[in-house]
Amino acid sequence: FLQAVTAGRILTGDDWAHDAHRTVAGLLVLATVAGGVVALVRLRGRAGGRRFGVALVAIGVGLMVQHNLGTAAAEGEDTLWLHVPLGVALLGLLARVGHVARSIGEPA
């Protein structure tokens, strides 16, 4: 949500929004990859635990690509046309990961 708000503020010309958008993006990458690794370790004995961890790590990789595309766009490269739809796709995948998390079974 904060990424969408700060992106809108960037488009309206608010300088502070660039820093906020970039900082939150970095935090999202770190939190997602760390959460995926922790899930792989802690949920390895549960049905769906491995799938959940792998999905989080994969989304973390997608967020790294997203971050690089956004940085390139901020530096004048023509990557915004990829950055925006990838962000929307990642949001959809995150919703799917929420469903996967709810389906994690009991320890074996």
C-alpha distances in whole Angstrom, upper triangle without the diagonal:
4,5,5,6,9,10,11,13,14,16,17,19,17,19,17,13,15,16,12,11,14,14,11,11,15,14,12,15,17,15,15,19,20,19,21,24,24,24,26,29,28,28,30,33,31,30,27,26,27,25,22,23,23,20,18,20,20,17,17,20,17,15,18,19,16,16,19,19,17,19,22,20,20,24,25,25,24,21,19,20,19,16,14,15,15,11,11,14,13,10,13,15,12,13,17,17,16,19,21,20,21,24,26,29,32,33,36
4,5,5,6,8,10,10,12,14,15,16,14,16,13,10,12,12,9,8,11,11,8,10,13,12,11,14,16,15,16,19,20,19,21,24,24,25,27,29,29,29,32,34,32,32,29,28,29,27,24,24,25,22,19,21,21,18,17,20,18,15,17,19,15,15,18,18,15,17,20,19,18,22,23,24,24,21,18,20,19,16,14,17,16,12,13,16,14,12,16,17,15,16,20,19,18,22,24,23,24,27,28,32,34,35,38
4,5,5,6,9,10,10,12,14,15,14,15,13,9,10,11,8,6,9,10,7,7,11,11,10,13,15,15,15,18,19,19,21,23,24,24,27,29,29,29,31,34,32,32,29,28,28,26,23,23,23,21,18,20,19,16,15,17,15,12,14,15,12,11,15,14,12,14,17,15,15,18,20,20,20,17,14,16,16,12,11,13,13,9,11,14,12,11,14,16,14,16,19,19,19,22,23,23,25,27,28,32,34,35,38
4,6,5,6,9,10,11,13,14,14,15,14,11,12,14,11,9,12,13,11,11,15,15,13,16,19,18,18,21,23,22,23,26,27,27,29,32,31,31,33,36,34,34,30,29,30,28,25,25,25,22,20,22,21,17,18,20,17,14,17,17,13,14,17,16,13,16,18,16,16,20,20,21,20,17,14,15,15,12,10,12,13,9,10,13,13,11,14,16,15,16,19,20,19,22,24,24,25,28,29,33,36,37,40
4,5,5,6,9,10,11,13,11,13,12,9,11,13,10,9,13,14,11,13,16,16,15,18,20,20,20,23,25,24,26,29,29,29,32,34,34,33,36,39,37,36,33,32,33,31,28,28,28,25,23,25,24,21,21,23,20,17,20,20,17,16,19,18,15,17,20,18,17,21,21,22,22,20,16,18,19,15,13,16,16,13,13,17,16,14,17,19,18,19,22,22,22,25,27,26,28,31,32,35,38,39,42
4,5,5,6,9,10,10,9,10,9,5,7,9,7,6,9,11,9,11,14,14,14,17,19,19,20,22,24,24,26,28,29,29,32,34,34,34,36,39,38,38,34,33,33,31,28,28,29,26,23,25,24,21,20,22,20,16,18,19,15,14,17,16,13,14,17,15,14,17,18,20,20,18,15,17,18,14,13,16,16,13,15,18,17,15,19,21,19,21,24,24,24,27,28,28,30,32,33,37,39,40,43
4,5,5,6,9,10,10,11,11,7,8,11,9,7,10,12,11,11,15,16,15,17,20,20,20,23,25,25,26,29,30,30,32,34,35,35,37,40,38,38,34,33,33,31,28,28,28,25,23,24,23,20,20,21,18,15,17,17,13,13,15,14,10,13,15,12,12,15,16,17,16,15,11,14,14,11,10,13,14,11,12,16,15,14,18,20,19,20,23,24,24,27,28,28,30,33,34,37,40,41,44
4,5,5,6,9,9,12,12,9,10,13,12,10,13,16,14,15,18,19,18,20,23,23,23,26,28,28,29,32,33,33,35,37,37,37,39,42,40,40,36,36,36,34,31,31,31,28,26,27,26,23,23,24,21,19,21,20,17,16,19,17,14,16,18,15,14,18,18,19,18,17,13,15,17,14,11,15,16,13,14,18,18,16,19,22,21,22,25,26,25,28,30,30,32,34,36,39,42,43,46
4,5,5,6,6,8,9,6,8,11,10,9,13,15,14,15,18,19,19,21,24,24,24,27,29,29,30,33,34,34,36,39,39,39,41,44,42,42,39,38,38,36,33,33,33,30,28,29,28,25,24,26,23,20,22,22,18,17,20,18,15,16,18,16,14,18,18,20,20,19,15,18,19,16,14,18,19,16,17,21,20,19,22,24,23,24,28,28,28,31,33,32,34,37,38,41,44,45,48
4,5,5,5,7,8,5,6,10,10,8,11,14,14,14,17,19,18,20,23,24,24,26,28,29,30,32,34,34,36,38,39,39,41,44,43,42,39,38,37,36,33,33,32,30,28,28,27,24,23,24,22,19,20,20,16,15,17,15,12,13,15,12,10,14,14,16,16,16,13,15,17,14,13,17,18,15,17,20,20,19,23,24,24,25,28,28,29,32,33,33,35,38,38,42,45,46,48
4,5,8,10,12,9,10,13,13,12,14,17,17,17,20,22,21,23,26,26,26,28,31,31,32,35,36,36,38,41,41,41,43,46,44,44,40,39,39,37,34,34,34,31,29,30,29,25,25,26,23,21,22,21,18,17,19,16,13,15,16,13,12,15,14,16,15,15,12,14,16,14,12,16,18,16,17,20,21,20,23,25,24,26,29,29,30,32,34,34,36,39,40,43,46,47,50
4,6,9,11,10,11,14,14,14,16,19,19,19,22,24,23,25,28,28,29,31,33,33,35,37,38,39,41,43,43,43,45,48,47,46,43,42,42,40,37,37,37,34,32,33,32,28,28,29,26,24,25,25,21,20,22,20,17,18,19,16,14,18,17,19,19,19,16,18,20,18,16,19,21,19,20,23,24,23,25,28,27,28,31,32,32,35,37,37,38,41,42,46,48,50,52
4,6,9,8,9,13,13,13,15,18,18,19,21,23,23,25,27,28,29,31,33,34,35,37,38,39,41,43,44,44,46,49,48,47,44,43,43,41,38,38,38,35,33,33,32,29,28,29,27,24,25,24,21,20,21,19,16,17,18,15,13,15,15,18,18,19,16,19,21,18,17,21,22,20,22,25,25,24,27,29,29,30,33,33,34,37,38,38,40,42,43,47,50,51,53
4,6,6,8,10,11,11,14,15,16,17,20,21,22,24,26,26,27,30,31,32,33,36,37,37,40,41,42,42,45,48,46,46,43,41,41,40,37,37,37,34,32,32,32,28,27,28,26,23,24,24,21,19,21,20,16,17,19,16,14,16,17,20,21,20,18,21,22,19,18,22,23,20,22,25,25,24,27,29,28,29,32,33,32,36,37,37,38,41,42,46,48,49,52
4,5,6,8,9,10,12,13,15,16,18,20,21,22,24,25,27,29,30,31,33,35,36,37,39,41,41,42,44,47,46,46,43,41,41,40,37,36,36,34,31,31,31,28,27,27,26,23,23,23,20,18,19,19,15,15,17,15,12,14,16,19,20,20,18,21,22,19,19,23,23,21,23,26,25,25,28,30,28,30,33,33,33,36,38,37,39,42,42,46,48,49,52
4,6,6,6,9,10,11,13,14,16,17,19,21,22,23,24,26,27,28,30,32,33,34,36,38,38,39,42,45,43,44,41,39,39,38,35,34,34,32,29,30,30,27,25,26,25,21,22,23,20,17,19,19,16,15,18,17,13,16,18,21,22,21,19,22,23,20,20,23,23,20,23,26,24,24,27,28,27,29,32,31,31,34,36,35,37,40,40,44,45,46,49
4,5,5,6,8,10,10,12,14,15,16,18,20,21,22,24,25,26,28,30,31,32,34,36,36,37,39,42,41,41,38,36,36,35,32,31,31,29,26,27,27,24,22,24,22,19,19,20,17,15,17,17,13,13,16,15,12,15,17,19,20,19,16,19,20,16,16,20,20,17,19,22,21,20,24,25,23,25,28,28,28,31,33,32,34,37,37,41,43,44,47
4,6,5,6,9,10,11,12,14,15,17,19,20,21,23,24,26,27,29,30,31,33,35,36,36,38,42,41,41,37,36,35,34,31,30,30,28,26,26,25,22,21,22,20,17,17,18,15,12,14,14,10,10,13,11,8,12,14,16,17,16,14,17,18,14,15,19,18,16,19,21,20,20,24,25,23,26,28,28,28,32,33,32,34,37,37,41,43,44,46
4,5,5,6,9,10,11,12,14,16,17,18,20,22,23,24,26,27,28,30,32,33,34,35,37,40,39,40,37,35,35,34,31,29,30,28,25,25,25,22,20,21,20,17,17,18,16,13,15,15,12,11,14,14,11,13,16,18,20,18,17,20,20,17,17,21,20,18,21,23,21,21,25,25,24,26,29,28,28,32,32,31,34,37,37,40,42,42,45
4,6,5,6,8,10,11,12,14,16,16,18,20,21,22,24,26,27,28,30,32,32,33,35,38,37,38,34,33,33,32,29,28,28,26,23,23,24,21,19,21,20,16,17,18,15,13,16,16,13,13,16,16,13,16,19,20,21,19,18,21,20,17,17,20,19,16,19,21,19,19,22,23,21,23,26,25,25,29,30,29,31,34,34,37,39,40,43
4,6,5,6,9,10,10,12,14,15,16,18,20,21,22,24,26,26,28,30,31,31,34,37,36,36,32,31,31,29,26,26,26,24,21,21,21,18,16,18,16,13,14,15,12,10,13,13,9,10,14,13,11,14,16,17,18,16,14,17,17,13,13,16,15,13,15,18,16,16,19,20,18,21,24,23,23,27,28,27,29,32,32,36,38,39,41
4,6,5,6,9,10,11,13,14,15,17,18,20,21,23,24,26,27,29,30,31,33,36,35,36,32,30,30,29,26,25,25,23,20,20,20,17,15,16,15,12,12,13,11,8,10,11,8,8,12,12,10,13,15,16,18,15,14,18,17,13,14,17,16,13,17,19,16,17,21,21,19,22,25,23,24,28,28,27,30,33,32,36,38,38,41
4,5,5,6,9,10,11,12,14,16,17,18,20,22,22,24,26,27,28,29,31,35,34,35,31,29,29,28,25,24,24,23,20,20,20,18,15,17,17,13,13,15,13,10,13,15,12,11,15,16,14,16,19,20,21,19,18,21,20,16,17,20,18,16,19,20,18,18,22,21,19,22,25,23,24,27,28,26,29,32,31,35,36,37,39
4,5,5,6,9,10,10,12,14,15,16,18,20,21,22,24,26,26,27,29,32,31,32,29,27,27,26,23,22,22,20,17,18,18,15,13,16,15,11,12,15,12,10,14,15,12,13,17,17,15,18,21,21,22,19,18,20,19,15,16,18,16,13,16,18,15,15,18,18,16,19,21,20,20,24,24,23,26,28,28,32,33,34,37
4,5,5,6,9,10,11,12,14,15,17,19,20,21,23,25,25,26,28,31,30,31,27,25,25,24,21,20,20,18,15,15,16,13,11,12,12,8,9,11,9,6,10,11,9,10,14,14,13,16,18,18,19,16,15,18,16,12,13,16,13,11,14,15,12,13,17,16,15,18,20,18,19,23,23,22,25,27,27,31,33,33,36
4,5,5,6,9,10,11,12,14,16,17,18,20,21,23,24,25,27,30,30,30,27,25,24,24,21,19,20,18,15,15,16,13,10,12,12,9,8,11,10,7,10,13,11,11,14,16,15,17,20,20,21,18,18,20,18,15,16,19,16,14,17,18,15,16,19,18,17,20,22,20,21,24,24,23,26,28,28,31,33,33,35
4,5,5,6,8,10,10,12,14,15,16,18,20,21,22,23,25,28,28,29,26,23,23,23,20,18,19,18,14,14,16,13,11,13,14,10,11,14,13,11,14,16,14,15,18,19,18,20,23,23,24,21,20,23,21,17,18,20,18,15,18,19,15,16,19,18,16,19,21,18,19,23,22,21,24,26,25,29,30,30,33
4,6,5,6,8,10,10,12,14,15,16,18,20,20,21,23,26,25,26,23,21,21,20,17,15,16,15,11,12,13,10,8,11,11,8,9,12,11,10,13,15,14,15,18,19,18,21,23,23,23,20,19,21,19,15,16,17,15,12,15,15,12,12,15,14,12,15,17,15,16,19,19,18,21,23,23,26,28,28,31
4,6,5,6,8,10,11,12,14,15,17,19,20,20,22,25,25,25,22,20,19,19,16,14,14,13,10,9,11,9,5,8,9,6,6,10,9,8,11,13,13,14,17,18,18,20,23,22,22,19,19,21,18,15,16,17,14,13,16,15,12,13,16,14,13,16,18,15,17,20,19,19,22,24,23,26,28,28,30
4,6,5,6,8,10,11,12,14,15,17,18,19,21,24,24,25,22,20,19,19,17,14,15,15,11,10,12,11,8,10,12,9,9,13,13,11,14,17,16,16,19,21,21,22,25,25,26,22,22,24,21,19,20,21,18,16,19,19,15,16,19,17,15,18,20,17,18,21,20,19,22,24,23,26,27,27,29
4,6,5,6,8,10,10,12,14,15,16,17,19,22,22,23,20,17,17,17,14,12,14,13,10,10,13,11,8,12,13,11,12,15,15,14,17,19,18,19,22,23,23,25,28,27,28,24,24,26,23,20,21,22,19,16,19,18,15,15,18,16,13,16,17,14,15,19,18,16,19,21,20,23,24,24,27
4,5,5,6,9,10,10,12,14,15,15,17,21,20,20,17,15,15,14,11,10,11,10,6,7,9,7,5,9,10,8,10,13,13,13,16,18,18,19,22,23,23,25,27,26,27,23,22,24,21,18,19,19,16,14,16,16,12,13,15,12,10,13,14,11,13,16,15,14,17,19,18,21,23,23,25
4,5,5,6,9,10,11,13,14,15,16,20,20,20,18,15,14,14,12,9,10,10,6,5,8,8,5,8,10,9,10,13,14,14,16,18,19,19,22,23,24,25,28,26,27,24,24,25,22,19,21,21,18,16,19,17,14,15,17,14,13,16,16,13,15,18,16,15,19,20,19,22,23,23,25
4,5,5,6,8,10,11,12,14,15,19,19,20,18,15,14,15,13,10,11,12,9,8,12,11,9,11,14,13,13,16,17,16,19,21,21,22,25,26,26,28,31,29,30,27,27,28,25,23,24,24,21,20,22,21,17,18,20,17,15,18,18,15,16,19,17,16,19,21,19,21,22,22,24
4,6,5,6,9,10,10,11,13,16,16,17,15,12,12,13,10,8,10,10,7,8,11,11,9,12,14,13,15,18,18,18,21,23,23,24,26,28,28,30,32,31,32,28,28,29,26,23,24,24,21,19,21,20,16,16,18,15,13,15,16,12,13,16,14,12,15,17,15,18,19,19,21
4,5,5,6,9,10,10,11,15,14,15,13,10,9,10,7,4,6,7,5,5,8,9,8,11,13,13,14,17,18,18,20,22,23,24,26,28,28,30,32,31,31,27,27,28,25,23,24,23,20,19,20,19,15,16,17,14,12,15,14,11,13,15,13,11,15,16,14,17,18,18,20
4,5,5,6,9,10,11,14,15,16,14,11,10,12,10,6,8,10,8,7,11,12,10,12,15,15,15,18,20,20,22,24,25,25,28,29,30,31,34,32,33,29,30,31,27,25,27,26,23,22,24,22,18,20,21,18,16,19,18,15,16,18,16,14,18,18,16,18,19,18,20
4,5,5,6,8,10,13,13,16,14,10,10,13,10,8,10,12,10,10,14,14,13,15,18,18,18,21,22,22,24,27,27,28,30,32,32,34,36,35,36,32,32,33,30,28,29,28,25,24,25,24,20,21,22,19,17,19,19,15,16,18,16,13,17,17,15,17,17,16,18
4,5,5,5,7,10,10,12,10,7,7,9,7,5,8,10,8,9,13,13,13,16,18,18,19,22,22,23,25,27,28,29,31,32,33,35,37,36,36,32,32,33,29,27,28,27,24,23,24,22,19,20,20,17,15,17,16,12,13,15,12,10,13,14,11,13,14,13,15
4,6,6,6,9,10,12,10,7,5,8,8,5,7,10,9,9,12,14,14,15,18,18,19,22,23,24,25,28,29,29,32,33,34,36,38,36,36,33,33,33,30,28,29,28,25,24,25,23,20,21,22,18,17,19,17,14,16,17,14,12,16,15,12,14,15,13,15
4,6,6,9,11,13,13,9,9,12,11,8,11,14,13,12,16,17,16,18,21,21,22,24,26,26,28,30,31,32,34,36,36,38,40,39,39,35,36,36,33,31,32,32,28,27,29,27,23,24,25,22,20,22,21,17,18,20,17,15,18,17,14,15,15,13,14
4,6,8,9,12,12,8,9,12,11,9,13,15,13,14,17,18,18,20,23,23,24,26,27,28,30,32,32,33,36,37,38,40,42,40,41,37,37,38,34,32,33,33,29,28,29,27,24,25,25,22,20,21,20,17,17,18,15,13,16,16,12,13,12,10,13
4,5,5,8,8,5,7,10,9,8,11,13,13,14,16,18,18,20,22,23,24,26,27,28,30,32,33,34,36,37,38,40,42,41,41,37,37,37,34,32,32,31,28,27,28,26,23,23,23,20,18,19,18,14,15,16,12,11,13,12,9,9,9,8,10
4,6,8,8,6,6,9,10,9,11,13,14,14,17,18,19,20,23,24,25,27,28,29,31,33,34,35,37,38,39,41,43,41,41,37,38,38,34,33,34,32,29,29,29,27,24,25,25,21,20,22,19,16,17,18,14,13,15,14,11,11,11,9,9
4,7,9,7,8,11,12,12,14,16,17,18,20,22,22,24,26,27,28,30,32,33,34,36,37,39,40,42,43,45,47,45,45,41,41,41,37,36,37,35,32,32,32,30,27,28,27,24,23,23,21,18,19,19,15,14,16,14,10,9,8,6,6
4,6,5,8,10,10,11,13,15,16,17,19,21,22,24,25,26,28,30,31,32,34,35,36,38,40,41,42,44,46,44,44,40,40,40,36,35,35,33,31,30,30,28,25,25,24,21,20,21,18,16,16,15,12,11,12,10,7,6,6,5,6
4,6,8,9,10,12,13,14,16,18,19,20,22,23,25,26,28,29,30,32,34,35,36,38,40,41,42,44,46,43,43,39,39,38,35,34,34,32,29,29,29,26,24,24,23,20,19,19,17,14,15,14,10,10,11,8,6,5,7,7,8
4,6,5,6,9,10,10,12,14,15,16,18,20,21,22,24,26,26,28,30,31,32,34,36,37,38,40,42,40,39,35,35,34,31,30,30,28,26,25,25,22,20,21,19,16,16,16,13,11,12,11,7,8,9,7,5,7,9,10,11
4,5,5,6,9,10,11,12,14,15,17,19,20,21,23,25,25,27,29,30,31,33,35,36,37,39,41,39,38,35,34,34,31,30,30,28,26,25,25,23,20,21,20,17,16,16,14,11,12,12,9,8,10,9,6,8,10,9,11
4,5,5,6,8,10,11,12,14,15,17,18,20,21,23,24,25,27,29,30,31,33,34,36,38,39,37,37,33,33,33,29,28,29,28,24,24,25,22,19,21,20,16,16,17,15,12,14,14,10,10,13,12,9,11,13,12,13
4,6,5,6,9,10,10,12,14,15,16,18,20,21,22,24,26,27,28,30,31,33,34,36,37,35,35,31,31,30,27,26,27,25,22,22,22,19,17,18,17,13,13,14,12,9,12,11,8,9,12,10,9,12,14,14,15
4,6,5,6,9,10,11,12,14,15,16,18,20,21,22,24,26,26,28,30,31,32,35,36,34,34,30,29,29,26,25,25,23,20,20,20,18,15,16,15,12,11,12,10,7,9,9,6,6,10,9,8,11,14,14,16
4,5,5,6,9,10,11,13,14,15,17,19,20,21,23,24,25,27,29,30,31,33,35,33,33,29,29,29,26,24,25,24,21,20,21,19,16,17,17,13,12,15,13,9,12,13,10,9,13,13,11,14,16,15,17
4,5,5,6,9,10,11,12,14,15,17,18,20,21,23,24,26,27,29,30,32,33,31,31,27,27,27,24,23,24,22,19,19,20,17,15,16,16,12,12,15,13,10,13,14,11,12,15,15,13,16,18,18,19
4,6,5,6,9,10,10,12,14,15,16,18,20,21,22,24,26,27,28,30,32,29,29,25,25,25,21,20,21,19,16,16,16,14,11,13,12,9,9,11,9,7,10,11,9,10,13,13,13,16,19,19,21
4,5,5,6,9,10,10,12,14,15,16,18,20,20,22,24,25,26,28,30,28,28,24,24,24,21,19,20,19,16,15,16,14,11,12,13,9,8,11,11,7,10,12,10,10,14,15,14,17,20,20,22
4,5,5,6,9,10,11,13,14,15,17,18,20,21,23,24,25,27,29,27,27,23,24,24,21,19,21,20,16,16,18,16,12,14,15,12,11,15,14,11,14,16,14,14,17,18,17,20,22,21,23
4,5,5,6,9,10,11,12,14,16,17,18,20,21,23,24,26,27,25,25,21,21,22,18,17,18,17,13,14,15,13,10,13,13,10,11,14,13,11,14,16,14,15,18,18,18,21,24,24,25
4,5,5,6,9,10,10,12,14,15,16,18,20,21,22,24,26,24,23,19,19,19,16,14,15,14,11,11,12,10,7,9,11,8,8,11,11,9,12,14,13,14,17,18,18,22,24,25,26
4,5,5,6,9,10,10,12,14,15,16,18,20,21,23,24,23,23,19,19,20,17,15,16,16,13,12,14,13,10,12,14,11,10,14,14,12,15,17,16,16,19,21,20,23,25,25,27
4,5,5,6,9,10,11,12,14,15,17,18,20,21,23,21,21,17,18,19,15,14,16,16,12,13,15,13,10,14,15,12,13,16,16,14,17,20,18,19,22,23,22,26,28,28,29
4,5,5,6,9,10,11,12,14,15,16,18,20,21,19,19,15,15,16,12,11,13,12,8,9,12,10,7,11,12,10,11,15,15,14,17,19,18,19,22,23,23,26,29,29,31
4,5,5,6,9,10,10,12,14,15,16,18,20,18,18,15,14,16,13,10,12,12,9,8,11,11,8,10,13,11,11,15,15,14,17,19,19,19,22,24,24,27,30,30,32
4,5,5,6,9,10,10,12,14,15,17,19,17,18,14,15,17,13,11,14,15,11,11,15,14,11,14,16,15,15,18,19,17,20,23,22,22,25,27,26,30,32,32,33
4,5,5,6,9,10,11,12,14,15,17,14,15,11,12,14,10,9,12,12,9,10,13,12,11,14,16,15,15,19,19,19,21,24,23,24,27,28,28,31,34,34,35
4,5,5,6,9,10,11,12,14,15,14,14,10,10,11,8,6,9,10,7,7,11,11,9,12,14,14,14,17,18,18,20,23,23,23,26,28,28,31,34,34,36
4,5,5,6,9,10,11,12,14,13,14,11,11,14,11,8,11,13,10,10,13,14,12,14,17,16,16,19,21,20,22,25,25,25,28,29,29,33,35,35,38
4,5,5,6,9,10,11,13,11,12,9,11,13,11,9,12,14,12,12,16,16,14,17,20,19,19,22,23,23,25,28,27,28,31,32,32,36,38,38,40
4,5,5,6,9,10,11,9,9,6,7,9,7,6,9,11,9,10,14,14,14,16,18,18,19,22,23,23,25,28,28,28,31,33,33,37,39,39,41
4,5,5,6,9,10,9,10,7,7,10,9,6,9,12,10,10,13,15,14,16,19,19,19,22,24,23,25,28,28,28,31,33,33,37,40,40,42
4,5,5,6,9,9,11,9,10,13,12,10,12,15,14,14,17,18,17,19,22,22,22,25,26,26,28,31,31,31,34,36,35,39,41,42,44
4,5,5,6,5,8,7,8,11,11,10,13,15,14,15,18,19,18,21,23,23,24,27,28,28,30,32,32,33,36,37,38,41,44,44,46
4,5,5,5,6,5,6,9,10,8,11,14,13,14,17,18,18,20,22,23,23,26,28,28,30,32,33,33,36,38,38,42,44,45,47
4,5,7,9,9,9,12,13,11,13,16,16,15,19,20,20,21,24,25,25,27,29,29,31,34,34,34,37,39,39,43,45,46,48
4,6,9,10,11,14,15,13,16,19,18,18,22,23,23,24,27,27,28,30,32,32,34,36,37,37,40,42,42,45,48,48,50
4,7,9,9,12,14,13,15,18,18,19,21,23,23,25,27,28,29,31,33,33,35,37,38,38,41,43,43,47,49,50,52
4,6,8,10,11,11,14,16,16,17,20,21,21,23,26,26,27,30,31,31,33,36,36,37,40,41,41,45,48,48,50
4,6,7,9,10,12,14,14,16,18,19,20,22,24,25,26,28,30,30,32,34,35,36,39,40,41,44,47,48,49
4,5,5,6,9,11,11,12,15,16,16,19,20,21,22,25,26,26,29,31,31,32,35,36,37,41,43,44,46
4,5,5,6,9,10,10,13,14,15,17,19,20,21,23,25,25,27,29,30,31,34,35,36,40,43,43,45
4,6,6,7,9,11,12,13,15,16,18,19,21,23,24,25,27,29,30,31,33,35,36,39,43,44,45
4,6,6,6,9,10,11,12,14,16,16,18,20,21,22,24,26,27,28,31,32,33,36,39,40,42
4,6,5,6,9,10,11,12,15,15,16,19,20,21,23,25,25,26,29,30,31,35,38,39,41
4,5,5,7,9,10,11,13,15,16,17,19,20,22,24,25,26,28,30,31,35,38,39,41
4,5,5,6,9,10,11,12,14,16,17,18,20,22,23,24,26,28,29,33,36,37,39
4,5,5,6,9,10,10,12,14,15,16,18,20,21,22,25,26,27,31,34,35,36
4,5,5,6,9,10,11,13,14,15,17,19,20,21,23,25,26,30,33,34,36
4,5,5,6,9,10,11,13,14,16,17,19,20,22,24,25,29,32,34,36
4,5,5,6,9,10,11,12,14,16,17,19,20,22,23,27,30,31,33
4,5,5,6,9,10,10,12,14,15,16,19,20,21,25,28,29,31
4,5,5,6,9,10,11,13,14,15,17,19,21,24,27,29,31
4,5,5,7,9,10,11,13,15,16,17,19,23,26,28,30
4,5,5,6,9,10,10,12,14,15,17,21,24,25,27
4,5,5,6,9,10,10,13,14,16,19,22,24,26
4,5,5,7,9,10,11,13,15,19,22,24,26
4,5,5,6,9,10,11,13,17,20,22,24
4,5,5,6,9,10,11,15,18,19,21
4,5,5,6,9,10,14,17,19,22
4,5,5,7,9,12,16,18,20
4,5,5,7,10,14,16,17
4,5,6,9,12,14,16
4,6,9,11,14,17
4,6,10,13,14
4,7,9,11
4,7,8
4,6
4
